[in-house]
Each structure stands twice: as structure tokens, then as C-alpha cells.
Amino acid sequence: MKKHFSFEAIMNMEKQERVHFINSLGGFKSVSLLGTVNKQGQTNLGIFSSIFHIGANPSLIALIFRPSPPERDTLRNILETGYYTINHINENIYQQAHQTSARYDSDISEFDITGLQPEFKNNFKAPFVAESNIQFGVEFKERIDISINNTIMVIGEIKEVYVPENCLGEDGFINLEKANTITCSGLDSYHKTVQLDRLSYAKPDKELTSIA
């Protein structure tokens, strides 16, 4: 038996109840840590579950920022320097990753608070998270202001990627489970995954086969 929620019922929910309800309704999501630095060298680290693929040619990825205020240090740093990193979260660091969602003052680095290590490498202008198994550096390309709810979409181009060799297939497929990447639902629920299958490219006249 399914419970029905009308638009009126949803809007009459207490604010936090509605936030949890709608955030979990969209299903499992990618969750990662964004590393940035400002022009004074102050590092910043924030957890995001609003990251999504835009295209592979060019290699674009997008994320959504909630309305300001409060001021978003990550967004300010991206717009100021033009660079940021995206770092997969694994089950060894998910509690530290979650702590970065707290609102610290701009002069406090979440790296310092959580004990996660900033990793600057290959002359990239933003810090990676050393404890993350899959990391990629991104260059800011476009900002889109969404008027319906005052959020901001930021689109960036992937410039470099670090992946464990044993997680990379010959066809380019990345085995996220082998990399210990986790997922999330809602705002505060973290999950390990179990692969059901990997299927062949779907065509009208061809039967699906397993390629796992």
C-alpha cells in the first residue's frame, strides 16, 4: 500500500521534513568533496551531492549551489581562481566528509578541521583530497543563474584525472566499487553499492548481453 502525498500535503510539511522528503525522493546520488583555494592560499573543502555529468566531448561536469546568503566559500573560490577539484568519498572518510557541511568561518580550512590532507600536484591550482581514491581537476567554464529558486549552476571542464590502475577497464569503464566509492541519499544517508550487472549497448534489433 502506497501513501499518497498531494502538492498541498507536501507544501504543508514542516520545513525540515519537506527538505528530507524531497531530497531523498530523487534516489541515490553521487557525493564528492570539492577542493578549492582562494588567491590568498586559504584552502576550502565542501561536500556536494548535486554533481552531474553534462557531456564527454568536451568533458563537462556541473553542480548546483544553493542560494546565498550565507556566502558560499567554494563558489567564491571557483569564480575567483577558475579551478577546483572533485574527489570521490570512500567509506574510510565519509564521516570527515560529512563534517565539511558545517558552516565554518572563511578563515578556517575544513582540511584542518577534519584532518583530511590537501594534495597539490602536477601544478594544478586547487587542492585534491589525498585520502580520495578517484580525483579529478576541473576548470570553471560557465555560470548559469536559475531564477526559479535562486540557485546557481556551475559548469566545468575536466582537465586531469587520477584513478587507481586496478579500477580502470580496457574500455575506459571505471569500477567505482573497487575504488570503494560510496553514494548517498537525502542529505545525510551514506551507502555502499553492489553491482547487479553491466549490460551491452541497447539496440532495437539486438538482444542484451551481460558484459560485467
Backbone as ProteinMPNN parsed JSONL, in Angstrom:
{"seq_chain_A": "MKKHFSFEAIMNMEKQERVHFINSLGGFKSVSLLGTVNKQGQTNLGIFSSIFHIGANPSLIALIFRPSPPERDTLRNILETGYYTINHINENIYQQAHQTSARYDSDISEFDITGLQPEFKNNFKAPFVAESNIQFGVEFKERIDISINNTIMVIGEIKEVYVPENCLGEDGFINLEKANTITCSGLDSYHKTVQLDRLSYAKPDKELTSIA", "coords_chain_A": {"N_chain_A": [[0.85, -1.189, 0.0], [0.669, 2.104, -0.966], [1.365, 5.374, 0.251], [-0.267, 8.385, -0.465], [0.816, 11.601, -1.451], [-0.266, 14.748, -1.842], [0.241, 17.84, -3.711], [-0.433, 19.931, -2.004], [-0.222, 18.684, 0.491], [2.508, 18.154, 0.592], [3.56, 20.757, 0.562], [2.605, 21.65, 2.966], [4.087, 20.368, 4.825], [6.323, 20.388, 7.638], [9.235, 22.448, 7.523], [11.885, 21.17, 7.62], [11.151, 18.505, 7.441], [10.034, 18.433, 4.872], [12.303, 19.106, 3.373], [13.994, 16.849, 3.807], [12.33, 14.872, 2.758], [11.935, 15.563, -0.018], [14.584, 15.703, -0.894], [15.453, 13.049, -0.611], [13.743, 11.79, -2.327], [14.595, 11.865, -4.965], [16.296, 9.729, -5.294], [19.309, 7.632, -5.204], [22.449, 9.357, -5.12], [25.377, 10.863, -6.597], [28.123, 11.662, -4.527], [30.574, 13.888, -3.444], [33.73, 15.438, -2.555], [34.583, 18.813, -2.83], [37.44, 20.55, -3.587], [38.985, 23.646, -3.054], [40.823, 26.769, -3.377], [41.609, 30.046, -2.244], [42.784, 33.251, -3.523], [44.584, 34.065, -1.65], [45.672, 31.797, -0.722], [44.252, 30.272, 1.089], [42.807, 27.257, 1.88], [39.837, 25.35, 1.053], [37.192, 23.074, 1.701], [34.425, 21.188, 0.706], [31.38, 19.273, 0.914], [29.418, 17.822, -1.662], [26.377, 16.87, -3.179], [25.197, 17.337, -5.527], [26.271, 16.988, -8.02], [26.674, 16.426, -11.476], [26.883, 14.71, -14.646], [27.549, 16.33, -17.73], [28.516, 16.168, -20.387], [30.666, 14.269, -22.644], [32.346, 15.146, -24.628], [33.089, 18.215, -25.248], [34.626, 17.214, -22.06], [32.507, 17.655, -19.648], [31.229, 18.725, -16.494], [28.762, 19.358, -14.007], [27.47, 21.299, -11.224], [25.273, 22.207, -8.531], [24.678, 25.138, -6.7], [23.27, 26.224, -3.693], [21.008, 28.954, -2.776], [22.496, 32.143, -1.909], [22.58, 34.689, 0.691], [23.8, 32.222, 3.188], [27.229, 33.269, 2.458], [28.932, 31.404, 0.0], [31.821, 29.788, 0.297], [33.13, 27.951, -1.375], [32.004, 28.45, -3.932], [32.744, 31.141, -4.292], [35.54, 30.892, -4.353], [35.889, 29.292, -6.646], [34.946, 31.003, -8.689], [36.757, 33.032, -8.365], [39.34, 31.952, -8.798], [39.086, 30.092, -10.84], [39.424, 27.345, -10.81], [38.972, 24.002, -9.501], [38.731, 20.975, -7.527], [37.339, 17.675, -7.745], [36.549, 15.069, -5.641], [36.152, 11.707, -5.027], [34.271, 10.158, -2.411], [35.07, 7.754, 0.026], [34.401, 4.816, 2.093], [36.068, 5.068, 4.237], [36.357, 7.725, 4.876], [33.923, 9.031, 5.089], [32.617, 10.164, 7.308], [34.263, 12.297, 8.057], [34.043, 13.71, 5.673], [31.319, 14.401, 5.734], [31.324, 16.194, 7.857], [32.346, 18.487, 6.728], [30.182, 19.87, 5.812], [29.351, 21.581, 7.727], [29.062, 25.026, 8.759], [31.712, 26.795, 8.643], [33.861, 29.587, 9.525], [35.283, 31.753, 7.017], [38.048, 31.901, 7.225], [38.855, 29.528, 8.212], [40.02, 26.346, 7.475], [38.481, 23.501, 6.167], [39.951, 21.249, 5.698], [41.85, 21.316, 7.766], [40.155, 21.104, 9.994], [38.948, 18.567, 9.705], [41.045, 16.828, 9.386], [41.67, 15.73, 6.971], [43.875, 15.506, 4.151], [45.238, 18.087, 2.203], [46.215, 17.955, -1.191], [48.424, 19.049, -3.426], [49.264, 18.82, -6.766], [51.012, 18.181, -9.865], [51.088, 20.798, -10.702], [48.497, 21.776, -10.594], [45.911, 24.132, -9.821], [44.293, 23.907, -7.574], [43.47, 22.184, -4.491], [43.652, 18.629, -4.182], [42.048, 15.856, -2.481], [43.906, 13.915, -0.477], [43.229, 11.434, 0.613], [41.251, 10.458, -1.005], [40.247, 8.112, -3.469], [39.576, 8.369, -6.16], [40.123, 11.12, -8.118], [39.647, 14.312, -9.633], [40.643, 17.151, -11.57], [39.217, 20.294, -12.267], [38.296, 22.891, -14.533], [36.722, 25.997, -14.352], [33.967, 26.913, -16.427], [31.399, 27.964, -17.061], [28.744, 29.882, -15.664], [25.437, 29.601, -14.58], [22.611, 31.263, -13.7], [19.778, 30.309, -11.957], [16.601, 31.244, -12.001], [14.184, 30.389, -10.896], [14.473, 29.333, -8.339], [16.599, 30.669, -7.295], [19.066, 29.379, -7.32], [22.403, 28.37, -8.352], [23.996, 27.17, -11.203], [27.032, 25.657, -11.888], [29.3, 25.023, -14.401], [31.954, 22.992, -15.389], [35.073, 22.059, -16.995], [36.657, 18.961, -17.265], [39.989, 18.531, -16.517], [42.149, 16.972, -15.646], [42.674, 13.629, -14.408], [42.799, 11.261, -11.754], [43.014, 7.891, -11.187], [42.869, 4.719, -9.596], [44.919, 2.142, -10.907], [43.994, -0.515, -10.936], [41.298, -0.229, -11.046], [40.448, 0.512, -13.489], [39.009, -0.307, -16.538], [39.675, -1.971, -19.721], [38.104, -0.823, -21.68], [37.74, 1.726, -20.793], [35.901, 1.985, -18.77], [35.241, 2.759, -15.381], [35.597, 1.07, -12.42], [33.761, 1.675, -9.833], [33.041, 0.512, -7.417], [35.249, -1.091, -6.777], [37.01, 0.912, -6.299], [36.051, 1.751, -3.952], [34.191, 3.777, -3.776], [31.49, 5.611, -2.437], [27.901, 6.224, -2.209], [25.038, 8.461, -1.827], [21.909, 9.236, -0.17], [19.225, 11.531, 0.181], [20.111, 14.06, 2.558], [21.916, 13.166, 4.412], [22.468, 10.439, 4.492], [24.469, 7.697, 3.895], [25.824, 5.296, 1.592], [27.037, 2.032, 0.686], [27.605, 0.237, -2.407], [26.259, -2.381, -4.543], [26.982, -4.042, -7.424], [24.644, -4.982, -9.86], [24.704, -5.811, -12.537], [26.361, -5.348, -15.707], [25.424, -4.08, -18.737], [25.182, -4.728, -22.294], [25.389, -2.365, -25.071], [22.318, -0.938, -25.876], [20.249, -1.866, -28.574], [17.685, -1.698, -31.12], [17.382, -4.148, -32.568], [18.889, -6.056, -31.323], [19.749, -8.463, -28.896], [20.078, -7.959, -25.395], [23.126, -8.386, -23.627], [25.183, -9.59, -20.931], [27.966, -7.788, -19.782], [29.533, -7.618, -17.642]], "CA_chain_A": [[0.0, 0.0, 0.0], [1.451, 3.336, -1.064], [0.747, 6.584, 0.791], [-0.32, 9.456, -1.453], [1.111, 12.953, -0.996], [-0.662, 15.779, -2.801], [1.079, 19.04, -3.68], [-0.777, 20.673, -0.786], [0.332, 17.968, 1.641], [3.956, 18.365, 0.58], [3.849, 22.142, 0.935], [2.208, 21.852, 4.366], [5.037, 19.705, 5.713], [7.287, 21.221, 8.342], [10.316, 22.74, 6.573], [12.929, 20.162, 7.592], [10.551, 17.273, 6.952], [9.926, 18.563, 3.415], [13.663, 19.068, 2.832], [14.439, 15.455, 3.796], [11.425, 14.117, 1.88], [12.204, 15.857, -1.429], [15.969, 15.358, -1.194], [15.603, 11.602, -0.752], [12.836, 11.324, -3.375], [15.307, 11.76, -6.23], [17.064, 8.495, -5.355], [20.725, 7.674, -4.848], [23.159, 10.428, -5.812], [26.819, 10.995, -6.46], [28.528, 12.564, -3.451], [32.02, 14.104, -3.551], [34.316, 16.595, -1.888], [35.148, 19.827, -3.726], [38.57, 21.264, -3.022], [39.292, 24.942, -3.668], [41.732, 27.646, -2.649], [41.442, 31.426, -2.692], [44.021, 33.876, -4.007], [45.496, 34.233, -0.522], [46.204, 30.488, -0.379], [43.41, 29.6, 2.08], [42.102, 26.122, 1.286], [38.447, 25.118, 1.458], [36.712, 21.75, 1.321], [32.986, 21.082, 0.934], [30.735, 18.082, 0.384], [28.357, 18.141, -2.613], [25.634, 15.742, -3.763], [24.468, 17.91, -6.67], [27.202, 16.93, -9.143], [26.143, 15.565, -12.531], [27.561, 14.674, -15.942], [26.961, 17.148, -18.789], [28.902, 15.633, -21.686], [32.001, 13.678, -22.7], [33.158, 15.792, -25.659], [34.145, 18.175, -24.235], [34.31, 16.534, -20.799], [31.9, 18.674, -18.792], [30.513, 18.294, -15.303], [28.06, 20.502, -13.417], [26.982, 21.187, -9.852], [24.317, 23.238, -8.143], [24.872, 25.829, -5.433], [22.052, 26.773, -3.105], [21.015, 30.426, -2.739], [23.276, 32.883, -0.916], [23.453, 34.214, 1.75], [25.161, 32.64, 3.545], [28.211, 33.25, 1.379], [29.475, 30.084, -0.283], [33.265, 29.913, 0.07], [33.512, 27.151, -2.54], [31.616, 29.177, -5.135], [33.593, 32.33, -4.412], [36.88, 30.465, -4.756], [35.831, 28.836, -8.039], [34.822, 32.168, -9.557], [37.955, 33.862, -8.185], [40.559, 31.32, -9.325], [38.766, 29.346, -12.054], [39.791, 25.935, -10.715], [38.537, 23.242, -8.334], [38.875, 19.529, -7.67], [36.244, 16.82, -7.284], [37.191, 13.919, -5.031], [35.189, 10.715, -4.571], [34.292, 9.817, -0.987], [35.042, 6.322, 0.307], [33.837, 4.535, 3.41], [37.028, 5.408, 5.285], [36.385, 9.169, 5.161], [32.608, 9.656, 4.901], [32.258, 10.994, 8.452], [35.005, 13.552, 7.908], [33.435, 14.415, 4.539], [30.047, 14.977, 6.174], [31.605, 17.321, 8.752], [32.626, 19.692, 5.945], [28.927, 20.584, 5.535], [29.173, 22.602, 8.768], [29.384, 26.375, 8.29], [32.878, 27.379, 9.308], [34.269, 30.901, 9.036], [36.081, 31.675, 5.794], [39.48, 31.773, 7.506], [39.096, 28.187, 8.75], [40.032, 25.33, 6.425], [37.876, 22.22, 6.516], [41.034, 20.266, 5.724], [42.402, 21.336, 9.123], [39.134, 20.652, 10.942], [38.646, 17.142, 9.548], [42.254, 16.028, 9.32], [41.925, 15.305, 5.601], [45.107, 16.138, 3.687], [45.235, 18.718, 0.874], [47.275, 17.425, -2.041], [48.672, 19.841, -4.626], [50.131, 18.032, -7.64], [51.033, 18.441, -11.302], [50.899, 22.245, -10.872], [47.087, 22.158, -10.65], [45.754, 25.301, -8.967], [43.383, 23.645, -6.462], [43.921, 21.003, -3.752], [42.951, 17.355, -4.162], [41.979, 15.217, -1.168], [44.855, 12.809, -0.572], [42.597, 10.176, 1.015], [40.267, 10.066, -2.02], [40.82, 7.176, -4.44], [39.344, 8.909, -7.506], [40.215, 12.576, -8.038], [39.846, 15.0, -10.914], [40.761, 18.599, -11.556], [38.216, 20.911, -13.142], [38.414, 24.315, -14.824], [35.425, 26.666, -14.485], [33.64, 27.33, -17.785], [30.17, 28.747, -17.222], [27.814, 30.039, -14.541], [24.056, 29.802, -15.01], [21.724, 31.61, -12.591], [18.458, 29.7, -12.122], [15.747, 32.224, -11.338], [13.009, 29.809, -10.244], [14.732, 29.145, -6.909], [17.808, 31.431, -6.962], [20.265, 28.553, -7.25], [23.413, 28.655, -9.372], [24.656, 26.016, -11.801], [28.404, 25.891, -12.326], [29.756, 24.002, -15.335], [33.398, 22.985, -15.538], [35.662, 21.079, -17.899], [37.609, 18.084, -16.591], [41.315, 18.757, -17.076], [43.016, 15.849, -15.34], [42.005, 12.61, -13.603], [43.619, 10.258, -11.091], [42.212, 6.698, -10.929], [43.706, 3.533, -9.342], [45.069, 1.334, -12.121], [43.211, -1.746, -10.877], [39.878, 0.107, -11.163], [40.204, 1.004, -14.842], [38.859, -1.352, -17.532], [40.282, -1.729, -21.03], [37.206, 0.015, -22.478], [37.622, 3.026, -20.148], [34.948, 1.94, -17.666], [35.846, 2.828, -14.058], [34.901, 0.254, -11.425], [33.65, 2.526, -8.651], [33.018, -0.319, -6.213], [36.623, -1.479, -6.487], [37.636, 2.122, -5.76], [35.421, 1.994, -2.646], [33.369, 4.986, -3.839], [30.16, 5.453, -1.855], [26.845, 7.09, -2.724], [24.223, 8.995, -0.734], [20.512, 9.57, -0.412], [18.869, 12.631, 1.057], [21.183, 14.972, 2.937], [22.791, 12.668, 5.474], [22.493, 8.987, 4.493], [25.551, 7.251, 3.031], [25.593, 3.91, 1.218], [27.886, 1.238, -0.193], [26.808, -0.266, -3.518], [26.501, -3.732, -5.059], [26.647, -4.063, -8.839], [23.761, -6.05, -10.323], [25.147, -6.272, -13.85], [26.705, -4.327, -16.686], [24.756, -4.566, -19.936], [25.65, -4.291, -23.602], [24.722, -1.203, -25.658], [20.972, -1.33, -26.31], [19.849, -1.603, -29.955], [16.352, -2.272, -31.354], [17.402, -5.474, -33.174], [19.938, -6.862, -30.713], [19.442, -8.874, -27.54], [21.017, -7.501, -24.38], [24.017, -9.372, -23.024], [25.931, -9.126, -19.787], [29.384, -7.528, -20.056], [30.172, -7.374, -16.345]], "C_chain_A": [[0.892, 1.248, 0.0], [0.666, 4.503, -0.471], [0.834, 7.69, -0.241], [-0.032, 10.794, -0.796], [0.701, 13.92, -2.088], [0.318, 16.941, -2.719], [0.835, 19.822, -2.396], [-0.171, 20.016, 0.451], [1.836, 18.17, 1.737], [4.297, 19.77, 1.064], [3.482, 22.444, 2.383], [3.111, 21.116, 5.344], [5.87, 20.741, 6.461], [8.536, 21.315, 7.477], [11.343, 21.623, 6.486], [12.407, 18.813, 7.102], [10.449, 17.301, 5.429], [11.302, 18.497, 2.755], [14.155, 17.624, 2.733], [13.623, 14.627, 2.801], [11.799, 14.315, 0.412], [13.636, 15.474, -1.803], [16.181, 13.861, -1.365], [14.753, 11.042, -1.881], [13.554, 11.108, -4.706], [16.164, 10.513, -6.361], [18.518, 8.677, -4.966], [21.465, 8.683, -5.731], [24.662, 10.266, -5.65], [27.113, 11.962, -5.32], [30.051, 12.665, -3.456], [32.438, 15.317, -2.738], [34.918, 17.529, -2.926], [36.256, 20.574, -3.0], [38.838, 22.545, -3.781], [40.316, 25.68, -2.813], [41.488, 29.064, -3.139], [42.792, 32.025, -3.078], [45.029, 34.125, -2.893], [46.088, 32.899, -0.067], [45.413, 29.732, 0.663], [42.62, 28.483, 1.414], [40.692, 25.992, 1.844], [38.037, 23.745, 0.944], [35.238, 21.629, 1.665], [32.408, 19.836, 0.279], [29.556, 18.49, -0.497], [27.712, 16.856, -3.128], [24.811, 16.209, -4.953], [25.339, 17.935, -7.915], [26.638, 16.002, -10.211], [26.88, 15.781, -13.85], [26.812, 15.537, -16.964], [27.284, 16.582, -20.168], [30.325, 15.122, -21.655], [32.904, 14.34, -23.729], [32.597, 17.188, -25.969], [33.67, 17.542, -22.925], [33.823, 17.551, -19.773], [31.153, 18.051, -17.62], [29.923, 19.53, -14.63], [27.706, 20.232, -11.963], [26.106, 22.38, -9.545], [24.688, 23.816, -6.78], [23.543, 26.395, -4.957], [22.146, 28.299, -3.005], [21.94, 30.977, -1.655], [22.49, 34.143, -0.548], [22.957, 32.912, 2.39], [26.108, 32.546, 2.362], [28.792, 31.854, 1.228], [30.956, 30.22, -0.628], [33.7, 29.147, -1.171], [33.204, 27.887, -3.834], [32.501, 30.396, -5.336], [34.989, 31.954, -4.904], [36.925, 30.006, -6.207], [35.797, 30.03, -8.988], [36.085, 33.033, -9.501], [39.175, 33.278, -8.877], [40.317, 30.556, -10.625], [39.056, 27.865, -11.992], [39.25, 25.303, -9.434], [38.767, 21.761, -8.587], [37.617, 18.837, -7.171], [36.865, 15.497, -6.864], [36.141, 12.945, -4.508], [35.375, 10.433, -3.078], [34.246, 8.299, -0.855], [34.617, 6.091, 1.752], [34.81, 4.825, 4.544], [36.954, 6.874, 5.709], [35.003, 9.815, 5.128], [32.192, 10.527, 6.091], [32.99, 12.336, 8.407], [34.423, 14.387, 6.77], [32.14, 15.098, 4.96], [30.279, 16.215, 7.053], [31.883, 18.602, 7.974], [31.363, 20.464, 5.583], [28.612, 21.624, 6.604], [29.653, 23.958, 8.251], [30.515, 26.984, 9.119], [33.16, 28.769, 8.74], [35.231, 30.733, 7.857], [37.564, 31.483, 6.049], [39.836, 30.433, 8.139], [39.011, 27.184, 7.611], [39.405, 24.035, 6.936], [38.889, 21.08, 6.47], [41.598, 20.163, 7.145], [41.418, 20.758, 10.127], [38.968, 19.14, 10.903], [39.881, 16.248, 9.575], [42.523, 15.439, 7.946], [43.094, 16.118, 5.03], [44.94, 16.78, 2.312], [46.436, 18.238, 0.071], [47.37, 18.274, -3.306], [49.637, 19.055, -5.513], [49.962, 18.439, -9.095], [50.725, 19.903, -11.624], [49.435, 22.65, -11.016], [46.813, 23.181, -9.546], [44.769, 25.12, -7.819], [43.796, 22.346, -5.779], [43.026, 19.784, -3.977], [42.879, 16.86, -2.713], [42.821, 13.95, -1.237], [44.206, 11.463, -0.283], [41.554, 9.678, 0.017], [40.929, 9.179, -3.065], [40.64, 7.631, -5.882], [39.262, 10.421, -7.393], [40.268, 13.149, -9.446], [39.829, 16.504, -10.739], [39.875, 19.213, -12.626], [38.507, 22.401, -13.311], [37.024, 24.903, -15.037], [35.2, 27.15, -15.908], [32.415, 28.232, -17.863], [29.356, 28.751, -15.931], [26.429, 30.316, -15.098], [23.206, 30.073, -13.77], [20.326, 31.092, -12.881], [17.457, 30.516, -11.31], [14.608, 31.602, -10.538], [13.221, 29.588, -8.746], [16.05, 29.783, -6.449], [19.038, 30.556, -6.722], [21.191, 28.894, -8.412], [23.989, 27.337, -9.882], [26.044, 26.432, -12.275], [28.829, 24.721, -13.202], [31.263, 24.125, -15.493], [33.855, 21.903, -16.492], [36.738, 20.279, -17.163], [38.965, 18.178, -17.288], [42.296, 17.627, -16.773], [42.325, 14.936, -14.34], [43.052, 11.675, -13.001], [42.715, 9.096, -10.667], [43.155, 5.534, -10.612], [43.74, 2.623, -10.568], [44.182, 0.096, -12.107], [41.701, -1.502, -10.962], [39.481, 0.503, -12.579], [40.164, -0.153, -15.833], [39.478, -0.969, -18.857], [39.427, -0.824, -21.905], [36.985, 1.386, -21.853], [36.671, 3.062, -18.977], [35.676, 1.922, -16.331], [35.001, 2.025, -13.08], [34.874, 1.017, -10.102], [33.624, 1.716, -7.365], [34.42, -0.734, -5.799], [37.394, -0.297, -5.898], [37.052, 2.519, -4.408], [34.632, 3.3, -2.61], [31.988, 4.698, -3.258], [29.175, 6.399, -2.541], [26.033, 7.612, -1.545], [22.769, 9.104, -1.16], [20.115, 10.638, 0.596], [20.067, 13.519, 1.335], [22.233, 14.336, 3.835], [22.881, 11.146, 5.554], [23.495, 8.495, 3.45], [25.472, 5.741, 2.82], [26.754, 3.321, 0.432], [27.0, 0.679, -1.301], [27.193, -1.705, -3.863], [26.06, -3.741, -6.522], [25.749, -5.255, -9.164], [24.283, -6.659, -11.614], [25.696, -5.075, -14.603], [26.254, -4.863, -18.031], [25.344, -3.984, -21.208], [24.848, -3.088, -24.081], [23.37, -1.628, -26.253], [20.699, -0.896, -27.751], [18.503, -2.281, -30.216], [16.376, -3.723, -31.804], [18.448, -6.398, -32.553], [19.586, -7.179, -29.265], [20.519, -8.373, -26.569], [21.863, -8.663, -23.881], [24.75, -8.751, -21.854], [27.387, -8.937, -20.158], [30.142, -7.267, -18.775], [31.445, -8.189, -16.198]], "O_chain_A": [[1.754, 1.412, 0.863], [-0.545, 4.61, -0.665], [1.892, 7.911, -0.83], [-0.558, 11.097, 0.275], [1.286, 13.901, -3.171], [1.122, 17.028, -1.79], [1.775, 20.316, -1.772], [0.328, 20.697, 1.346], [2.378, 18.336, 2.829], [5.206, 19.955, 1.873], [3.999, 23.398, 2.965], [2.929, 21.222, 6.557], [6.092, 21.844, 5.962], [8.867, 20.364, 6.769], [11.65, 21.165, 5.386], [13.123, 18.068, 6.432], [10.745, 16.306, 4.769], [11.449, 17.896, 1.691], [14.674, 17.217, 1.694], [14.168, 13.783, 2.091], [11.961, 13.34, -0.322], [13.877, 14.975, -2.902], [17.004, 13.444, -2.181], [15.009, 9.933, -2.351], [13.151, 10.25, -5.491], [16.71, 10.257, -7.434], [18.916, 9.728, -4.465], [21.159, 8.844, -6.912], [25.15, 9.631, -4.715], [26.424, 12.971, -5.166], [30.741, 11.646, -3.471], [31.608, 16.111, -2.296], [35.672, 17.097, -3.798], [36.039, 21.156, -1.937], [38.911, 22.541, -5.01], [40.631, 25.278, -1.693], [41.192, 29.271, -4.316], [43.823, 31.363, -2.966], [46.205, 34.369, -3.164], [46.904, 32.86, 0.854], [45.836, 28.66, 1.094], [41.85, 28.732, 0.487], [40.391, 26.454, 2.945], [38.482, 23.31, -0.118], [34.836, 21.932, 2.788], [32.877, 19.395, -0.771], [28.788, 19.383, -0.142], [28.395, 15.89, -3.465], [23.843, 15.556, -5.342], [25.171, 18.801, -8.774], [26.171, 14.908, -9.893], [27.415, 16.853, -14.13], [25.586, 15.478, -17.05], [26.407, 16.525, -21.029], [31.105, 15.477, -20.771], [34.115, 14.119, -23.709], [31.739, 17.336, -26.839], [32.472, 17.358, -22.708], [34.62, 18.221, -19.116], [30.532, 16.996, -17.743], [30.508, 20.612, -14.675], [27.65, 19.082, -11.527], [26.179, 23.419, -10.202], [24.974, 23.081, -5.834], [22.789, 26.976, -5.737], [23.231, 28.868, -3.133], [22.139, 30.349, -0.615], [21.771, 34.651, -1.408], [21.81, 32.525, 2.166], [25.838, 31.843, 1.389], [29.108, 31.197, 2.22], [31.309, 30.705, -1.703], [34.537, 29.625, -1.936], [34.043, 27.945, -4.733], [32.959, 30.649, -6.45], [35.549, 32.625, -5.771], [37.884, 30.295, -6.922], [36.531, 30.065, -9.975], [36.436, 33.688, -10.482], [39.961, 34.012, -9.476], [41.238, 30.388, -11.426], [38.95, 27.178, -13.007], [39.091, 25.975, -8.415], [38.973, 21.343, -9.726], [36.919, 19.343, -6.292], [37.61, 14.878, -7.624], [35.333, 13.301, -3.65], [36.491, 10.466, -2.559], [33.472, 7.635, -1.545], [34.488, 7.032, 2.534], [34.408, 4.827, 5.708], [37.434, 7.23, 6.785], [34.913, 11.043, 5.136], [31.49, 11.522, 5.909], [32.402, 13.382, 8.686], [34.319, 15.609, 6.875], [31.89, 16.244, 4.586], [29.508, 17.172, 6.991], [31.678, 19.695, 8.501], [31.45, 21.592, 5.098], [27.72, 22.453, 6.424], [30.545, 24.026, 7.405], [30.286, 27.603, 10.158], [32.754, 29.09, 7.623], [35.9, 29.708, 7.722], [38.275, 30.961, 5.19], [40.975, 30.22, 8.554], [38.033, 27.175, 6.863], [39.76, 23.54, 8.006], [38.704, 20.058, 7.131], [41.799, 19.064, 7.662], [41.81, 20.003, 11.016], [38.86, 18.5, 11.949], [39.766, 15.037, 9.767], [43.506, 14.719, 7.769], [43.277, 17.282, 5.388], [44.546, 16.108, 1.358], [47.543, 18.132, 0.599], [46.486, 18.218, -4.16], [50.713, 18.666, -5.059], [48.926, 18.964, -9.501], [50.174, 20.212, -12.68], [49.146, 23.743, -11.503], [47.404, 23.113, -8.468], [44.438, 26.096, -7.145], [44.41, 21.488, -6.415], [41.8, 19.891, -3.963], [43.565, 17.383, -1.834], [42.489, 13.019, -1.971], [44.593, 10.454, -0.872], [41.027, 8.578, 0.182], [42.046, 9.46, -3.501], [41.466, 7.312, -6.737], [38.428, 10.948, -6.657], [40.859, 12.552, -10.346], [39.118, 17.054, -9.898], [39.795, 18.713, -13.747], [38.908, 23.082, -12.368], [36.235, 24.367, -15.817], [36.095, 27.72, -16.531], [32.395, 29.173, -18.656], [29.292, 27.756, -15.21], [26.26, 31.16, -15.978], [23.093, 29.218, -12.892], [19.75, 31.395, -13.926], [17.468, 30.48, -10.08], [14.113, 32.22, -9.595], [12.269, 29.646, -7.968], [16.553, 29.485, -5.366], [19.951, 30.955, -5.998], [20.811, 29.613, -9.335], [24.416, 26.491, -9.096], [26.203, 27.433, -12.974], [28.731, 23.564, -12.794], [31.788, 25.218, -15.705], [33.126, 20.951, -16.769], [37.618, 20.85, -16.519], [39.077, 17.937, -18.49], [43.188, 17.358, -17.578], [41.508, 15.379, -13.533], [44.05, 11.34, -13.639], [41.775, 9.279, -9.894], [44.161, 5.373, -11.303], [42.708, 2.368, -11.19], [43.669, -0.305, -13.151], [40.916, -2.45, -10.95], [38.315, 0.795, -12.842], [41.137, -0.895, -15.971], [39.774, 0.2, -19.102], [39.951, -0.13, -22.776], [36.134, 2.142, -22.322], [36.624, 4.056, -18.253], [36.626, 1.159, -16.156], [33.806, 2.285, -12.936], [35.846, 1.003, -9.347], [34.123, 2.17, -6.336], [34.749, -0.732, -4.613], [38.314, -0.48, -5.101], [37.49, 3.491, -3.792], [34.425, 3.869, -1.539], [31.388, 3.664, -3.552], [29.559, 7.254, -3.339], [26.298, 7.254, -0.398], [22.444, 9.068, -2.347], [20.604, 10.652, 1.725], [20.928, 13.714, 0.477], [23.318, 14.889, 4.01], [23.321, 10.61, 6.571], [23.389, 8.829, 2.27], [25.107, 4.994, 3.728], [27.38, 4.003, -0.379], [25.778, 0.648, -1.158], [28.279, -2.18, -3.531], [24.895, -3.479, -6.822], [26.049, -6.391, -8.794], [24.303, -7.88, -11.768], [25.517, -3.93, -14.187], [26.643, -5.961, -18.432], [25.924, -2.899, -21.206], [23.762, -2.816, -23.57], [23.303, -2.57, -27.042], [20.885, 0.266, -28.112], [18.201, -3.312, -29.616], [15.467, -4.475, -31.454], [18.851, -7.391, -33.159], [19.182, -6.301, -28.503], [21.709, -8.367, -26.886], [21.374, -9.783, -23.733], [24.92, -7.533, -21.79], [27.991, -9.814, -20.776], [31.262, -6.757, -18.803], [32.114, -8.108, -15.168]]}, "name": "protein", "num_of_chains": 1, "seq": "MKKHFSFEAIMNMEKQERVHFINSLGGFKSVSLLGTVNKQGQTNLGIFSSIFHIGANPSLIALIFRPSPPERDTLRNILETGYYTINHINENIYQQAHQTSARYDSDISEFDITGLQPEFKNNFKAPFVAESNIQFGVEFKERIDISINNTIMVIGEIKEVYVPENCLGEDGFINLEKANTITCSGLDSYHKTVQLDRLSYAKPDKELTSIA"}
